[in-house]
Amino acid sequence: MSTAGTIDAIVEQITIEASAERVFEALTDPAQRAKWWGLKERFETERMESDLRTGGRWTMSGIGMGGRPFEIHGVYRTIERPRVLAFTWRPSWDETATETLVRFDLEERDGVTAVRLTHSGFASQASRDRHQGWPQILSWLRGYAEKE
């Protein structure tokens, strides 16, 4: 996994030994996403709702660090199955957060998918720094997609 970033963006890359379709499903199917996105007693997703269409809304909620409830919501901007998924991101735990953009680019070769995540549009370095959990989230995605 590699990490890069500027004040405006976080970029992470990972390979997953699964098809791009499998990875795309894990990212977009609410039942699947709720299974893998989180870690007990750290960030537990309890509910995911999704209207998977350009302009459709999504919401994810659960229990975060210290037992505090969280909610993340956004709107789908780009859906090009199974290569591109982009959506806006607004978390409840950061009162100063502005709406940002999360984009997954998937490229499959011989049953292995390269995943490039770009989280962009941060208003400040501090806001960007509060979103450094992507390597962990991508490892959860890999673990789920490779075992299912």
Secondary structure, DSSP 8 states (H G I E B T S, - for coil): -EEEE-SSEEEEEEEESS-HHHHHHHHH-HHHHHHHSEETTTEEEEEEEE--STT-EEEEEEE-GGG-EEEEEEEEEEEETTTEEEEEEEETT-TT---EEEEEEEEEETTEEEEEEEEE--SSHHHHHTTTTHHHHHHHHHHHHHH-
